[in-house]
Amino acid sequence: MKKEKKISDDDLKKIAVKFSALGEIMRLKILRVLMGGERTVGGISEDVGATQTNVSRHLRRLTEAGVVSARKEGLFAYYSICDRKLKTLCEIVCSDD
């Protein structure tokens, strides 16, 4: 029988921060867009039907939680999902099981 790994208090804090960041529907919409590849704030705004200011605020929270990362190219920042397990997590939560 395989022994389960004990989750440390630090790991629990990281998990809580990520789940807290995922607890907002607009952030989930943004992540759904980013699952298709990296995008700018303007592109994300168009896809989710929100202002760039609103999307930027949510992207900041997702970035602070370690879910999303950004890279600068010229005048633009391109956002992408940096935690690839996120798609699997969403699929598990949305399954009918």
C-alpha positions, 0 to 999 in steps of 0.5 A: 500500500502506498503511503500518502504524502503529508501536506505541509502547512506551507503547501496548504497556504499555497492551495488556499491562495490558488483556490481563493483566486479561482473563486470568481466567475470572471477569473474563470472566464479569463482562464478559459480564454487563456486555455487557448493560448497566451493573450493580451489584456485587450484580447481577453477583454473582448472575449469575456465582455469586460473592460480592460481595467476589470480584466487587468485587476483579475489578471493581477490577482491570478498572477499573485496566486501563481496561476497566470504569468505575463511576458512583455513584448514592446508595449504589450503584456502577454498573459498565459497560464503557468500552472498547467494542472489547472485545466485538469482541475477544471475538468475534474470539477466539471465532470458529472462523476 
